Amino acid sequence: MRPLKFIHCADLHLGTPFKGVSELNPDIGDLLYQSTYASFDKIVALSIEENVDCVLIAGDIYDSEDKSLKAQLQFRNSLSQLSESGISTFIAYGNHDPLDGWSATLKWPEGVFVCPGDEVAAFPLMKNDEIIAMIYGISFAKRDIKENLSLKFTKSDVVLPKIGLLHANVGTNTGHEAYSPCSIEDLAGINMDYWALGHVHKYDILRAENPAIVYSGCSQSRNPREIGPKGCCLVTLESGEEPQIKFISTDLVRYVSEYLDISTCVSWDDLIEAINKKCDEITDNSDGRNIILRLSLKGKTTLHSQLWHTDSLSEMLGNIREQLVIKEPWIWLDKLSLDTANVYDLDSIRKENYFISDVVSIFDELANPQSKDWQELHKKFQPLFEKWQGHSYLEEVSIETLSSLAGSAREQILDQLLKET
């Protein structure tokens, strides 16, 4: 039996509007809008280049159940390229593009197979008039599918490679809605060789073999929560061998979230230089992708008070954006957040005999787990946590956490007491 090679992708979300950035920079907004289409174009090109046997798409092809005509036409054009290259495509729709959503009356190219929503379909994958694999799949009939669709799959006695195509939330992934919830055990109990999953936007191999259970992730990030490379899986199944699963990035724009320690910065020039250097490092590690960046500034710095002056921070952000957006590849500094603290000589403050030194002394006691004040504080906090109805969802507050909170409170009070006027 010859090896079976295919592309597994999902969550294309064609037509995502990217409203936030588009309002601030229409040029970047337009590029982002086109990025979901461009990423799927890359998947099509990769499929043809690798001469795969088929392409599997595990749901959420479109961004909304009222699928735009533009998205549908461009998707069909891309599938036509696969069809002309003799590559079959198998589609299972998800919660963003259920079967009961609006669709234009379009004729699919030859070799495109769409899973129904009422039962699991069994499609033979044909090559040279020979069945080389079986594809099993089911679509979302409507958006809010909360039943376990994996239970509709049954074991098969077919000796050919068997692939399950499903849009579902496997396990307890709290980052996504629990549509078609199921477990790894549910999927492992059905004798597939590979489960091509969609819904979770992060590439993840839940199980490596017998069967392989895989999320390809989305092909292009759509918001700052979806950080890192996005793409598809190039998979090879060979009898008696562990599946070969290769993740290949197809994103055009990459979201990145980073922090920068600015404790050594003593001037605005130092800070701007540090931010630009950090951005250069990010670009060097971006595989040539354009970047949407959220950067958090951390550390104790003499610039703290100036940074927290809203106008100063926003003016610096605007200036840096202008520098970064003209580079190639470009970076859009989407957000610049602060997690800084002022620089205080606590030893000198403690030696002074006035109100502020008394405040520091009080917090010294609160930050010391061996002190009487700390013990009293812990006793006061404990009943509050125990009586709250959400207590069971929280971990015990550690000594380190309470000490850190006391230190943060001290810094904030000192900022107010000693702030520049």
C-alpha positions in Angstrom: 0.0 0.0 0.0 1.6 3.3 -1.1 2.0 6.2 1.3 -1.0 8.7 1.5 0.0 12.3 1.5 -2.5 15.1 2.2 -2.9 18.7 3.6 -5.0 19.2 6.7 -6.1 22.8 7.3 -9.0 24.5 9.1 -10.3 27.8 10.4 -9.5 29.9 7.2 -12.1 32.5 8.3 -12.1 34.1 4.8 -13.4 37.6 4.9 -12.4 38.5 8.5 -12.8 42.4 8.7 -10.0 43.2 11.2 -11.9 46.3 12.3 -9.6 47.6 15.0 -6.4 48.1 13.0 -8.4 49.1 9.8 -9.8 52.1 11.6 -6.3 53.4 12.6 -4.4 52.5 9.4 -6.6 51.7 6.3 -3.6 50.4 4.3 -2.6 47.8 6.9 -6.3 47.1 7.4 -6.7 46.3 3.7 -3.6 44.0 3.8 -5.0 42.2 6.9 -8.3 41.7 5.1 -6.6 40.1 2.2 -4.3 38.0 4.4 -6.9 35.3 5.0 -7.3 34.8 1.3 -3.5 34.9 0.7 -2.9 32.3 3.4 -5.3 29.9 1.7 -3.6 30.7 -1.6 -0.4 29.5 0.0 -2.1 26.3 1.1 -3.3 25.6 -2.5 0.2 26.3 -3.9 1.8 24.0 -1.3 -0.7 21.3 -2.1 0.1 21.4 -5.8 3.9 21.7 -5.2 3.8 18.6 -2.9 1.5 16.8 -5.3 -0.7 15.7 -2.4 -3.6 13.2 -2.8 -6.2 15.4 -1.2 -6.9 18.5 1.0 -9.0 18.3 4.1 -10.6 21.4 5.5 -12.1 21.0 9.0 -14.6 23.9 9.2 -14.9 27.6 9.6 -13.9 28.4 6.1 -15.8 31.6 6.3 -15.8 34.2 9.1 -19.6 34.3 9.5 -22.6 32.1 8.8 -23.8 34.8 6.3 -20.9 34.0 4.0 -19.9 36.9 1.8 -20.2 36.3 -1.9 -16.6 37.5 -2.4 -15.4 34.9 0.0 -17.4 32.1 -1.6 -16.2 33.0 -5.1 -12.6 33.3 -4.1 -12.8 30.0 -2.2 -14.3 28.3 -5.3 -11.6 29.7 -7.5 -8.9 28.3 -5.2 -10.6 24.9 -5.2 -10.7 25.0 -9.0 -6.9 25.2 -9.0 -6.8 22.0 -6.8 -9.3 20.3 -9.1 -7.3 21.1 -12.2 -4.3 19.6 -10.6 -6.2 16.4 -9.8 -6.4 17.0 -6.1 -9.6 16.2 -4.3 -10.9 18.4 -1.5 -13.0 17.3 1.5 -14.9 19.9 3.5 -16.6 19.7 6.9 -18.3 23.0 7.9 -18.1 24.4 11.5 -19.9 26.8 13.8 -18.9 29.9 11.8 -20.2 28.5 8.5 -23.0 26.0 9.3 -25.0 24.5 6.6 -28.1 26.5 7.5 -26.3 29.8 7.0 -26.7 31.8 3.8 -24.8 30.5 0.8 -24.8 31.6 -2.8 -25.9 29.0 -5.4 -22.5 28.0 -6.7 -21.4 24.8 -8.5 -18.4 23.2 -6.9 -15.5 22.1 -9.1 -15.0 18.4 -9.8 -13.4 16.5 -6.9 -14.9 18.7 -4.1 -16.9 16.8 -1.5 -18.9 18.4 1.3 -19.9 16.6 4.4 -23.6 16.6 5.3 -24.9 17.8 8.7 -27.4 15.0 9.5 -25.0 12.0 9.4 -21.4 11.0 8.9 -20.5 10.7 5.2 -18.0 8.1 3.9 -16.1 9.4 0.9 -13.7 7.1 -1.1 -10.6 8.9 -2.2 -9.9 7.9 -5.8 -6.6 7.9 -7.6 -6.3 6.3 -11.1 -9.6 4.5 -10.7 -8.5 3.0 -7.4 -9.7 3.7 -3.9 -6.6 4.7 -1.9 -8.3 5.9 1.4 -11.6 6.6 3.0 -12.6 10.0 4.4 -15.3 10.2 7.0 -16.8 13.5 8.1 -19.8 15.5 9.3 -20.6 19.3 9.1 -22.4 21.5 11.5 -26.1 21.6 10.4 -26.5 24.8 12.5 -24.2 27.1 14.5 -24.8 26.0 18.1 -24.0 22.3 18.0 -23.5 21.3 21.6 -23.9 17.5 21.1 -20.9 15.2 20.8 -20.7 14.7 17.0 -17.9 12.2 17.4 -20.5 9.7 18.7 -22.0 9.6 15.2 -18.9 8.0 13.8 -18.7 4.2 13.8 -15.9 1.8 13.5 -15.1 0.6 10.0 -13.6 -2.7 8.8 -12.1 -1.0 5.8 -8.3 -1.9 5.6 -7.5 1.3 3.7 -6.2 4.4 5.5 -9.1 6.1 7.3 -9.3 9.8 8.1 -11.9 11.5 10.3 -12.8 15.1 9.5 -14.5 17.0 12.4 -14.9 20.5 13.8 -15.0 20.1 17.6 -13.7 21.1 21.0 -11.7 18.2 22.3 -11.1 18.0 26.0 -11.4 21.0 28.2 -10.1 23.8 26.0 -11.5 26.8 27.7 -10.2 29.2 25.0 -12.9 28.2 22.6 -16.7 27.7 22.8 -17.7 24.1 23.6 -19.1 23.3 20.2 -19.4 19.6 19.5 -17.5 18.7 22.7 -15.8 15.4 22.9 -12.8 13.7 24.5 -9.6 12.1 23.2 -10.9 8.8 24.4 -14.0 9.3 22.2 -11.9 9.8 19.1 -9.4 7.1 20.0 -12.2 4.6 20.4 -13.0 4.9 16.7 -10.5 3.1 14.5 -9.4 6.0 12.4 -5.7 6.5 11.4 -5.9 10.3 11.6 -8.3 12.8 13.0 -8.2 16.1 11.1 -9.7 18.6 13.5 -10.8 22.2 13.4 -12.1 24.9 15.8 -9.0 25.4 18.0 -6.8 28.0 16.4 -3.5 26.7 17.7 -1.5 23.8 16.0 -1.6 20.9 18.5 -1.0 17.2 18.3 -3.3 15.8 20.9 -2.2 12.2 20.1 0.7 11.2 17.8 -0.6 7.8 16.6 -3.2 5.0 16.8 -4.9 7.3 15.9 -3.2 10.6 15.4 -5.5 13.4 16.7 -4.5 16.8 15.4 -5.5 20.4 15.3 -3.9 22.2 12.3 -4.8 25.6 13.9 -5.9 28.5 11.8 -4.1 29.5 8.6 -3.9 33.2 9.5 -4.2 34.9 13.0 -7.2 37.2 13.3 -6.6 38.9 16.7 -3.8 39.6 19.3 -4.8 36.4 21.2 -3.7 34.3 18.3 0.1 34.7 18.6 2.8 32.9 16.8 3.0 31.1 13.4 -0.2 29.9 11.8 -0.6 27.5 8.9 -1.5 23.9 8.0 -0.3 20.3 8.3 1.4 18.3 5.6 0.7 14.7 6.6 2.0 11.4 5.3 0.4 8.1 6.3 2.2 4.9 5.6 1.2 1.4 6.7 2.9 0.3 9.9 4.6 3.7 10.5 3.8 6.6 12.8 2.1 9.4 10.9 4.5 12.1 9.6 3.0 15.4 10.5 4.8 18.6 9.4 3.5 22.0 10.3 4.0 24.6 7.6 3.3 28.3 8.3 1.1 30.1 5.7 0.4 33.3 7.6 1.0 36.7 5.9 0.8 38.7 9.1 1.9 37.4 12.5 0.7 38.6 15.9 3.3 38.9 18.6 3.1 39.7 22.3 6.4 40.6 24.1 7.7 42.5 27.0 10.7 44.8 27.3 12.7 45.5 30.5 13.5 49.2 30.4 15.1 49.5 33.9 18.3 50.7 32.3 16.6 53.5 30.3 17.2 56.9 31.8 16.0 59.1 28.9 13.3 59.1 26.2 16.1 58.5 23.6 17.2 55.4 25.6 13.6 54.1 25.6 13.0 54.7 21.9 16.3 53.1 21.0 15.4 50.1 23.2 12.0 49.6 21.6 13.4 49.8 18.1 16.1 47.3 19.0 13.5 44.9 20.4 11.4 45.3 17.3 14.5 44.5 15.1 14.9 41.3 17.1 11.3 40.4 16.6 11.6 41.0 12.9 14.7 38.8 12.7 12.7 35.9 14.1 9.5 36.5 12.1 10.3 34.3 9.1 9.8 37.4 6.9 6.3 38.0 8.2 4.8 41.4 8.9 4.1 41.8 12.6 1.2 43.1 14.7 2.9 43.7 18.0 1.7 44.3 21.6 4.6 45.4 23.7 4.6 45.6 27.5 7.2 47.8 29.1 8.5 46.5 32.5 11.0 47.3 35.2 11.8 50.0 37.7 12.8 53.2 35.9 13.2 56.9 36.5 10.9 57.4 33.4 8.0 55.8 35.3 6.2 59.1 36.1 6.6 60.5 32.7 5.4 57.3 31.0 2.2 57.3 33.0 1.5 60.7 31.6 -1.1 59.6 29.0 -0.2 62.2 26.4 3.5 61.4 26.5 3.0 57.7 26.0 0.5 58.1 23.1 2.8 60.7 21.4 5.7 58.3 21.6 3.6 55.4 20.3 2.6 57.5 17.3 6.2 58.4 16.6 7.5 54.9 16.8 4.6 53.6 14.6 5.6 55.9 11.9 9.2 54.5 11.9 8.2 50.9 12.1 5.4 50.8 9.5 7.7 51.8 6.7 10.2 49.0 7.2 10.1 45.8 5.2 8.7 43.6 6.7 6.7 46.1 8.7 5.6 46.1 12.3 2.4 47.7 13.5 2.8 48.6 17.2 -0.8 47.8 18.1 -0.5 48.5 21.8 2.2 49.8 24.2 1.3 48.9 27.8 3.0 49.7 31.1 4.0 47.5 33.9 6.7 49.8 35.3 7.5 51.1 38.8 9.4 54.1 40.0 12.9 54.0 41.4 12.9 54.8 45.1 15.8 54.8 47.7 13.8 52.9 50.3 16.7 52.8 52.7 16.9 56.6 52.7 13.2 56.9 53.1 13.2 54.5 56.1 15.8 56.6 57.9 13.7 59.8 57.6 11.4 60.5 60.6 8.2 61.5 58.8 4.9 60.2 57.6 6.2 58.5 54.4 8.9 56.5 56.3 6.1 55.2 58.6 4.2 54.1 55.5 7.2 52.2 54.2 7.7 50.6 57.6 4.1 49.4 57.6 4.5 47.7 54.2 7.8 46.2 55.3 5.8 44.4 57.9 3.1 43.4 55.5 5.6 42.0 53.1 7.3 39.9 55.7 5.6 36.5 56.3 7.2 36.2 59.7 5.8 39.4 61.0 2.7 39.8 63.2 1.1 42.2 60.7 1.4 39.7 57.9 -0.2 37.0 60.0 -3.1 39.3 60.8 -3.5 40.2 57.2 -3.6 36.6 56.2 -6.3 35.8 58.8 -8.4 38.7 57.4 -8.1 37.6 53.8 -8.7 33.9 54.4 -12.4 34.1 55.3 -13.1 36.3 52.4 -11.8 33.7 50.0 -13.4 30.8 51.8 -16.9 32.4 51.8 -16.8 33.5 48.2 -18.8 31.2 45.9 -16.0 31.0 43.4 -13.5 29.9 46.0 -13.3 26.4 44.6 -12.0 27.8 41.3 -9.0 29.6 42.9 -5.7 28.3 44.0 -4.5 29.0 47.5 -3.0 32.5 47.8 0.7 31.8 48.3 3.1 33.6 50.7 5.0 34.9 47.6 1.8 36.3 46.0 0.8 38.2 49.1 4.3 39.6 49.5 4.3 40.7 45.9 0.9 42.3 46.3 2.1 44.2 49.4 5.2 45.4 47.4 3.0 46.6 44.5 0.7 48.4 46.9 3.7 50.1 48.5 5.0 51.3 45.1 1.6 52.7 44.1 1.2 54.6 47.4 4.7 56.0 47.1 3.9 57.1 43.5 1.0 59.1 44.8 2.8 60.5 47.9 6.0 61.4 46.1 4.7 62.2 42.6 6.0 65.3 40.8 3.8 68.3 40.8 
